[in-house]
Amino acid sequence: MIKFVGIDLDGTLLNSDKQISEENLKAIEKLEKSGIHVTIFTGRSFVASEEYFGAISSDIPAVFQNGAFISTIKTRKVIKKVTLSYACASKIVRFAKKYALFAMLFTHFTESPDMVYDQEIPSPSNYKSYFERNAYRMVRVPDIFACIGEEIAEVAVVGDFNKIKMIEKEMDCSEFTMVLSTLFTNDNEGFVEFFGPGCGKERAFDFLLKKFGISRSESAFIGDNYNDLEALKVAGHPIVMRNDYTPAEVINVAKYVTSSNDEDGVAKAIKEYILSI
């Protein structure tokens, strides 16, 4: 029997219009009524996710920024927080500038504006819509280093993925967690996030399993992209969305491939797979 279900947000629970369908909401409620723990997992911050929580009736926990921050969605009860040190964040930004990459600081977990940068936003870029959508949270400053506090939420780096990987090679990896959020293979432009040590959706997944006293074999995770891959690997029942862009590496780890995020794929997976075991 499955006792814990982790559900990714973008591309999974949210459809292309960035909404949670009634079918998906009903399916989540059915899981909870069945006594199954449900947790939302997202690379987004609390600030960028909060608008969707009104549709969910209960105060379930959610994992934000790839495991750096875990809290309940209604009462904001903090369950876990992992920060990036001043020294490490400064090194990452310095290396990003060395390789002519775009770097942003995420200064807070729950407050806005929280995204700070000090150079031109890359143009052209596959992430143009991302920057436009988050403009209300972004502040350009004269000197990004002056805005790095003793501890921050994360550093995001955008640009050529091969260059970004050089940062990992030149630094002590025990100081941070590097997460590839998305990668456009047409020009190798990546969006990579650097968090404090010990982050990642998979670590947050294991943390919550331990908290609830549930084994991996009794767990499921539903996701669609690269930053879900490690969580899918540790879940006893990895479930993958059949979205047009879902990478083959992600589909290959699935025990069950459901329909797309525009076809109530989460609801289908819950009904036809999770509740049928």
FENCOR-V679247 format. One record per backbone hydrogen bond with DSSP energy under -0.5 kcal/mol. NH is the residue of the N-H (numbers start at 1). CO is the residue of the C=O. E is the energy in kcal/mol with one decimal. If there is no record, write none. Layout:
nh=NH co=CO e=E
nh=NH co=CO e=E
This chain:
nh=3 co=218 e=-3.5
nh=4 co=218 e=-1.5
nh=5 co=37 e=-2.7
nh=6 co=220 e=-2.6
nh=7 co=39 e=-2.6
nh=8 co=222 e=-2.6
nh=9 co=41 e=-1.1
nh=12 co=9 e=-1.6
nh=13 co=8 e=-1.2
nh=13 co=9 e=-0.7
nh=14 co=9 e=-2.7
nh=15 co=19 e=-2.5
nh=18 co=15 e=-2.1
nh=21 co=13 e=-0.5
nh=21 co=19 e=-0.6
nh=25 co=21 e=-2.2
nh=26 co=22 e=-2.6
nh=27 co=23 e=-2.0
nh=28 co=24 e=-2.1
nh=29 co=25 e=-2.2
nh=30 co=26 e=-2.0
nh=31 co=27 e=-1.8
nh=32 co=28 e=-2.2
nh=33 co=29 e=-2.4
nh=34 co=30 e=-1.2
nh=35 co=32 e=-1.8
nh=36 co=31 e=-2.3
nh=37 co=3 e=-2.6
nh=39 co=5 e=-2.2
nh=40 co=61 e=-1.4
nh=41 co=7 e=-2.8
nh=42 co=63 e=-2.4
nh=46 co=109 e=-1.0
nh=47 co=109 e=-0.7
nh=49 co=45 e=-0.8
nh=49 co=46 e=-0.8
nh=50 co=46 e=-2.0
nh=52 co=49 e=-2.2
nh=53 co=50 e=-1.4
nh=54 co=50 e=-0.5
nh=55 co=52 e=-0.9
nh=56 co=53 e=-1.1
nh=57 co=55 e=-0.5
nh=60 co=58 e=-1.3
nh=62 co=71 e=-2.5
nh=63 co=40 e=-3.6
nh=64 co=62 e=-0.5
nh=64 co=69 e=-3.6
nh=65 co=44 e=-2.9
nh=66 co=42 e=-1.7
nh=67 co=64 e=-1.1
nh=68 co=64 e=-0.7
nh=68 co=65 e=-1.3
nh=69 co=64 e=-1.6
nh=70 co=80 e=-2.7
nh=71 co=62 e=-1.9
nh=72 co=77 e=-1.6
nh=73 co=60 e=-2.1
nh=76 co=72 e=-0.6
nh=78 co=76 e=-0.5
nh=79 co=70 e=-3.3
nh=80 co=70 e=-1.8
nh=82 co=68 e=-3.1
nh=84 co=152 e=-3.0
nh=86 co=150 e=-1.6
nh=89 co=85 e=-2.7
nh=90 co=86 e=-2.4
nh=91 co=87 e=-1.8
nh=92 co=88 e=-2.2
nh=93 co=89 e=-2.3
nh=94 co=90 e=-2.3
nh=95 co=91 e=-2.6
nh=96 co=92 e=-2.4
nh=97 co=93 e=-2.3
nh=98 co=94 e=-1.9
nh=99 co=95 e=-1.7
nh=100 co=97 e=-1.5
nh=101 co=96 e=-3.0
nh=102 co=158 e=-2.3
nh=103 co=101 e=-0.5
nh=104 co=156 e=-2.5
nh=105 co=116 e=-2.7
nh=106 co=154 e=-2.9
nh=107 co=105 e=-0.7
nh=107 co=114 e=-2.5
nh=114 co=137 e=-0.7
nh=115 co=137 e=-2.4
nh=116 co=105 e=-2.4
nh=116 co=114 e=-0.6
nh=117 co=139 e=-1.9
nh=128 co=125 e=-1.3
nh=131 co=127 e=-2.3
nh=132 co=128 e=-2.3
nh=133 co=129 e=-2.6
nh=134 co=130 e=-1.7
nh=135 co=132 e=-1.1
nh=137 co=134 e=-2.0
nh=138 co=134 e=-0.7
nh=138 co=135 e=-1.0
nh=139 co=115 e=-2.8
nh=141 co=117 e=-2.8
nh=146 co=143 e=-0.9
nh=147 co=144 e=-1.5
nh=148 co=145 e=-1.1
nh=149 co=147 e=-0.7
nh=152 co=84 e=-2.3
nh=153 co=106 e=-1.6
nh=154 co=106 e=-1.5
nh=155 co=194 e=-2.1
nh=156 co=104 e=-2.5
nh=157 co=192 e=-3.2
nh=158 co=102 e=-2.7
nh=159 co=190 e=-2.0
nh=161 co=188 e=-2.8
nh=164 co=160 e=-2.1
nh=165 co=161 e=-2.3
nh=166 co=162 e=-0.6
nh=166 co=163 e=-0.8
nh=167 co=163 e=-0.6
nh=167 co=164 e=-1.4
nh=168 co=164 e=-0.8
nh=169 co=165 e=-1.5
nh=170 co=166 e=-1.7
nh=171 co=167 e=-0.9
nh=173 co=171 e=-0.8
nh=175 co=172 e=-2.0
nh=176 co=173 e=-1.0
nh=177 co=195 e=-2.2
nh=179 co=177 e=-0.5
nh=179 co=193 e=-3.0
nh=181 co=179 e=-0.8
nh=181 co=191 e=-2.3
nh=182 co=191 e=-1.1
nh=184 co=189 e=-2.7
nh=185 co=183 e=-0.8
nh=187 co=184 e=-0.9
nh=188 co=184 e=-1.5
nh=189 co=184 e=-0.9
nh=190 co=159 e=-3.2
nh=190 co=188 e=-0.5
nh=191 co=182 e=-2.4
nh=192 co=157 e=-2.8
nh=192 co=190 e=-0.5
nh=193 co=179 e=-2.9
nh=194 co=155 e=-3.3
nh=195 co=177 e=-2.8
nh=195 co=193 e=-0.6
nh=199 co=196 e=-0.8
nh=200 co=66 e=-2.4
nh=204 co=200 e=-2.1
nh=205 co=201 e=-2.5
nh=206 co=202 e=-2.3
nh=207 co=203 e=-2.4
nh=208 co=204 e=-2.3
nh=209 co=205 e=-2.2
nh=210 co=206 e=-2.3
nh=211 co=207 e=-2.0
nh=212 co=208 e=-2.3
nh=213 co=209 e=-0.9
nh=214 co=209 e=-2.8
nh=218 co=215 e=-1.3
nh=219 co=216 e=-1.9
nh=220 co=4 e=-2.2
nh=221 co=237 e=-1.6
nh=222 co=6 e=-2.6
nh=223 co=221 e=-0.5
nh=223 co=239 e=-2.1
nh=227 co=181 e=-0.7
nh=228 co=225 e=-2.2
nh=229 co=225 e=-0.5
nh=229 co=226 e=-1.5
nh=232 co=228 e=-2.5
nh=233 co=229 e=-1.8
nh=234 co=230 e=-1.4
nh=235 co=231 e=-1.6
nh=236 co=216 e=-1.6
nh=237 co=219 e=-1.4
nh=239 co=221 e=-3.1
nh=240 co=256 e=-2.2
nh=241 co=223 e=-2.2
nh=242 co=259 e=-0.7
nh=243 co=241 e=-1.1
nh=246 co=243 e=-1.0
nh=250 co=247 e=-0.8
nh=251 co=247 e=-2.1
nh=252 co=248 e=-2.4
nh=253 co=250 e=-1.2
nh=254 co=251 e=-1.5
nh=255 co=238 e=-3.0
nh=256 co=238 e=-1.4
nh=258 co=240 e=-2.3
nh=258 co=256 e=-0.6
nh=263 co=260 e=-1.5
nh=265 co=260 e=-1.6
nh=268 co=264 e=-2.3
nh=269 co=265 e=-2.2
nh=270 co=266 e=-2.3
nh=271 co=267 e=-2.6
nh=272 co=268 e=-3.1
nh=273 co=269 e=-1.7
nh=274 co=269 e=-2.4
nh=275 co=270 e=-2.7
nh=276 co=273 e=-0.7
nh=277 co=273 e=-0.7
nh=277 co=274 e=-0.7
